[in-house]
Amino acid sequence: MRILVAVLLSLVSTLAIAGYDLHITRKAFWADETGSKITFAEWQAYVHSDKQVARDPENGEQDFLVSIPGQSFPLWFNASLGELYTKNPTDRAIRKLRDIARSLKAQVQGDDGELYPTQP
């Protein structure tokens, strides 16, 4: 019985660590291979216009940090999908993602395809 409980706890803890991503995308579904992409040049132009977003100097060229009052969170650019994404955002982070998406004429979408409206 103890072994069964240990195995179940191990599975649950592994699932809890996995997290959930939100994506800024222009596609009908963020993982689609076709559809309009956000280019790195467009993203760079946005970064230059928003003082809350900066490249993460400790990581790669496509890794960014978003600093909003009370917190910072990572935002990664995925060139092959032409999208941005973050893991396990707070409600405040989601509001910022919606602002960014609105500026990029994109949408915020969860891993399962659910949309987070970009209208205020």
N, C-alpha and C positions, 0 to 999 in steps of 0.2 A: 504494500500500500504506500509506503514512504517513497518508493521509487516512482510509482505512478504520479504522486503529488509533485515530486521533484521535476519530473518530465513536463507535467502540465505547467508548473511555474516557469520553467525554462522557456517553453513555447510562448507563454503570455508575455514574459519580459522581452523576448526577442521582437514580438509584434509591437510592443510599446516603444521600442527604440527606433523602429522603422520611420515613424513620422509621416507627415502628410505635406505635400508640396502645393503651393499655389503658383500659377503661371500667368505671366502677362504675354498675351498672344493675340494675333490677328486671325488665326485659323478657327474653323468651326470646332475643331478638337485639337488641343495643343500638341498632341503627338503625331498628327497627320504629317505625312511627308510632302504633301502638296498644300498650296495655299499661300497667302501673303505672309511674308516674313518681316520681322523688324531687323533692319540691318545694323551692323555694328556702328556704322557712321551715324545713323539716326540716334542710336543709343548714346554715342559719344556727344552729340550735339545736345541731347537732353541733359546729360551729366554736367556739361558746362553751364547749363542754365539753372541748375538746382543745387544750391549750397549744401543741402542735406544728403547728397549722394556723392561719393568719391570712390576712386579705385582703392581696393584693399592692398596697401603696400606690402603686406606680409604674404600675399598669395599671387595668383596669376593675373595676367592682363585682363582677363574677362571676369574677375572677381571684384565685387564692389561692396561697400558698406553704406547703409542708409542710417543716418542718425536723426532721430526725431526726439522730441522732448521725452525724457525718461528712459530711453532705450536706443539701442542700435541693433541692426539685424543685417545678415548677409543677403546679397542679391546677386545671382550669377547669370551671366549672359551665355546662352547656348547657341553658338553660331550655326550648327547643323540644323537646328529646328527654328532658328530665328525668333527666339523667345527669351524671356527673363523668368527666373523662378527663385523661390525661397522656401524654406522648410519651417513648418509649425509657426506661422505668424500669429501675433496677438491681434486683438481687434484694432488697436491703433496702427499696427503695421499694415493691416488689411486696408484701412482708410488711405494710407500713403500709397499702397500698391494701386488702389483705384485711381488716385490722383495721377500717378505716373502713367497708367494705362490710358486715361482720358487724354493726356498730353500727346501720347504716341498713337492716338486713334486705334487703340487696341482694347482688349477686355481682360478681366481677371477671371481665371478658370481654375477649378480644383482638379486634382488628379483624375477624378471620376467624370469630369466634364461639366460639373455644375458651375453656373456663372454667378459672379458677384457683381451686381450692377455698378456701373461707373458713374451713374448720375448721383449728384449730392443729395 
